[in-house]
Amino acid sequence: MSWDQVMSASLQTQELVLLVPLEQYLIAGVHIGTHIGTKFMSKFIYRVRPDGLHIIDIRKTDERLRIAAKTIARYPPEKVVVVSVRQYGHRPVQKFCEVTRCKPIIGRFLPGTLTNPYLEHYLEPELLVVTDPRADAQAIREAAEVGIPIIAFCDTDNKTSYIDLVIPANNRGRKSLALLYWLLARQVLRERGELPADADLPIPVEEFETKTVSKVA
């Protein structure tokens, strides 16, 4: 029995009610961490596989997605900025912001965006959501400097300095990021009352996934 099967069997025996079936989390690889586990992320790690890969506790991912959605729903959409420097986060962030009406920043995060009011691209959000604390470090530094709360998707090798709410998850995989942002968007709309508690987004999760470009020989 693989470690994924062990975790699946263990969690299922606890009669958990997750945002999506556990199998969907596992297929998307949301639980797959890295070969590094920082002290900051140790409480979110389910186990370490024999090959040294750290496995994230899906129960905690699911729990933190719910908390993040409740938090985001309390803010005016235009006051929530969602950031992804990493390419695989671009489409998930764009689709999330289309659905929730939040403000996306993808690609390079220009210095001074949150701290220099004299810049044309200056923003004054009340909440920041980042895809990867390492790649999005500039945004985190600026948000911390001006006192903006920060929600972040964090993998097992991330540091969590200045982050107010950690969502433990694979924050590098295409399918993982697509599912995470799809779930977060759905839950935000449910919390706002814009979507019934048992309803899905009209946009399928596949639409949140960054497409790979096939090379032509």
Order of alpha helices (4+ residues) and beta strands (2+ residues): alpha-alpha-beta-beta-alpha-beta-alpha-beta-beta-alpha-beta-beta-alpha
